[in-house]
Amino acid sequence: MKIPVTIYSTPNCAKCESTKRLMNKLHIEYTVEDLTDPKNAKKLAEFKAQGHMTAPIVTTDVKTWSDFQYQKIQSLANHIFSKEAH
């Protein structure tokens, strides 16, 4: 079972790059969406309404968080690979 992971990032965002690097290191597959792209304006407004004010914003099938969150990324990797083992 594949878990959808999306990283909403902005250009020149160090925390966004750190998030991508750690996910790559942990073999987490993800897609990237640019928050500055006009097609994502509605999504950006939704994130702000939820209190997410710092890029990156990471979404999965059940969780959403913002900023570089080492523990959450590690937990996501553990969750993904425990699901794949079953």
C-alpha positions as CSV (number, residue, x, y, z in Angstrom):
1,M,0.0,0.0,0.0
2,K,1.6,3.2,-1.1
3,I,1.1,6.3,1.0
4,P,0.7,9.6,-0.9
5,V,3.2,12.2,0.3
6,T,3.3,15.7,-1.1
7,I,5.8,18.5,-0.2
8,Y,4.5,21.9,-0.8
9,S,7.6,24.1,-1.1
10,T,8.7,27.6,-2.1
11,P,11.8,28.6,-4.2
12,N,15.1,29.0,-2.3
13,C,13.7,27.4,0.9
14,A,16.4,25.8,2.9
15,K,13.9,23.9,5.1
16,C,12.2,22.5,2.0
17,E,15.5,21.2,0.7
18,S,16.3,19.7,4.1
19,T,13.0,17.9,4.1
20,K,13.5,16.6,0.6
21,R,17.1,15.4,1.4
22,L,15.9,13.5,4.5
23,M,13.0,11.9,2.7
24,N,15.4,10.9,-0.1
25,K,17.8,9.4,2.4
26,L,14.9,7.5,4.1
27,H,13.6,6.3,0.6
28,I,10.2,8.1,1.0
29,E,8.6,8.7,-2.3
30,Y,6.9,12.1,-2.7
31,T,5.7,14.7,-5.1
32,V,6.6,18.4,-5.0
33,E,4.2,21.3,-5.5
34,D,5.3,24.9,-5.6
35,L,3.3,27.1,-3.2
36,T,4.1,30.2,-5.3
37,D,2.4,28.6,-8.4
38,P,-1.0,30.4,-8.9
39,K,-2.7,27.0,-9.4
40,N,-1.9,26.3,-5.7
41,A,-3.4,29.6,-4.4
42,K,-6.5,27.8,-3.0
43,K,-4.4,25.1,-1.3
44,L,-2.2,27.8,0.2
45,A,-5.2,29.6,1.6
46,E,-6.4,26.3,3.1
47,F,-3.0,25.7,4.8
48,K,-3.0,29.2,6.2
49,A,-6.5,28.7,7.6
50,Q,-5.2,25.6,9.3
51,G,-2.4,27.5,10.9
52,H,0.5,26.4,8.6
53,M,2.6,29.4,8.0
54,T,6.1,28.0,7.3
55,A,7.2,26.1,4.2
56,P,7.5,23.2,3.6
57,I,4.1,21.9,4.2
58,V,4.0,18.1,4.0
59,T,0.8,16.2,3.5
60,T,0.1,12.5,3.7
61,D,-3.1,10.5,3.6
62,V,-3.7,11.3,7.3
63,K,-1.3,14.0,8.5
64,T,-0.3,17.5,7.5
65,W,2.6,19.5,9.1
66,S,4.7,22.5,8.3
67,D,8.4,23.4,8.7
68,F,11.3,20.9,8.8
69,Q,10.2,18.2,11.2
70,Y,12.9,15.5,11.6
71,Q,10.9,13.3,14.0
72,K,7.7,13.4,11.9
73,I,9.7,12.5,8.7
74,Q,11.4,9.6,10.6
75,S,8.0,8.5,12.0
76,L,6.5,8.6,8.4
77,A,9.3,6.4,7.1
78,N,8.7,3.9,9.9
79,H,5.0,3.9,9.2
80,I,5.5,3.5,5.4
81,F,8.0,0.6,5.7
82,S,6.0,-1.2,8.4
83,K,3.0,-1.1,6.1
84,E,5.1,-2.5,3.2
85,A,6.3,-5.3,5.4
86,H,2.7,-6.6,5.8
